[in-house]
Amino acid sequence: MTQRRIKVLLAKPGLDGHDQGAKVVVRALMDAGMEVIYTGLRQTPEAVARMALDEDVDVIALSSLAGSHLPFCAKLKPLLEANQLQDKLWLIGGNLPAQDHDALRALGFAGIFPTGSRLDAIVDYIREHVK
């Protein structure tokens, strides 16, 4: 009997044009046996919510380096909730100042991985928290 693979959507929000870190995370998740859908650059909250629903993912992850993470997440949260995706694991990584972490958690982003986070920590967190 084989175990179901964890399915992750990793999106680059808004006008953020920096994707090298996201690609490294995608590779680490794939190497850990997860199925990963990488959206590419410049995604809208509506597009992220639609892809998460269409692809029936376990994890909705954002990689943000441009500083727009709070307004983007505030727009994304009600879209995810409207599509009954609040039971999925929501993660965000990138340039995330410590003073924003509580606000991100309040928006539903349980896993917060600032720049420099270890790849194995991200993999382990996902494995431990996917229902």
N, C-alpha and C positions, 0 to 999 in steps of 0.2 A: 504494500500500500504506500503510495507516494503522498507526501505532504504538499498541499497547495502552495504555490509560490506567492509571496507578498508582491502586490502590484502597487507601484509608486508613480504618481504624476509629479514631475519636477518642472516648475514654471519659472520663467524670468518675467517679473512684473514691470509694467509701465515702460518708461523710456530707458531703463537700465540696459546698457549696451555691453556690459562686461560679463562674459560667459565662461571664461576659462575655469574658474572655481566650480561652477555648476557642472561642467563636463567632467571634472575630476570626481565629483561626488557621484554623478551618474555611473561612471566606470566602477567606482568602489561598490555601489549598490548592486550593479550587475555581477561583479566578481563575487559578491556575497550570495548570489543565487536569486536575486530579486528581479522581477520584470519591471523595467523602467520606461516610462513614456516621457521623453524630454520635449517640451513645447517649443523650444527655441526662444528667441528674443522678443521683447516688446508685446507681452500679452496683456489683455484687458482683464479686469475681474470677471466680466461676463464670459469671456473665452475660457478662463481657468475653470469656472464653475461648470460650464457646459462640457468641457473635456473630462472633468472629474466624474460627472454623471454618466456621460456616454461610455467611458472606458471602465466604469465600475471599479475604481481603484480603492485600495485600502488606506493609502497615504496621500495626502495633498501637501506638497512641499513647495516652498518658494525660496528662491535665491535672489537676495536683494543687496545691491551694493550702491545704489544711487540715492539713498536717503528718503525714499518715498514709501517706505514699508508701512508706517502707521496709517496714512490715508488709504493706501491700497488695501490693506487688511481690513480696515473699517468698511470699505465698499464690498469686499469679498465675503465677509462673514454673513450678511443677510442673504446673499445669493446662494451660499452653500446651505444655509438653513432652509431656505425656500425649496431647495431640491432634496431635503432630508439627508444631507451629508454631514450632519453634526456628529454622527457616530464614527466618522472616519478620523484618523490621526492627522492633525494639522501641524506642520513643521515649518520653520523658517530659519534660514541661515544667511550669513553675509555680514555686511557692515551694520551691526545692530548695537548701538550704544547701550550700556547697562541701564541707563535711566529709562529706556523704552521697553525693557523686558516685562515689567509688570503690566503695562498697557497691552502688549502683545498677548500675554497670558490671558488677560481679561477679555480679549477678542477671540479666544479659543485656541490660540497657538501654543500647544502644550510643550512642544520641543523647540528650544531656541538654541541655535548653534552659531555663535559669533565667528567672524573670520579667525582662522587659526584653530578651529575645533578639530579634533582628531577624527579621521574617517571611521575608525573602528568604534568610536563613541556614537557616531550617527547610526551606523549599522546596528550596534547593540541596542540602542534606544528604540529603533523601529521594531526589532525582533521582540523586545520586551513589552511593547505597548500596542502592537496590532492585535485586535480582538479576533 
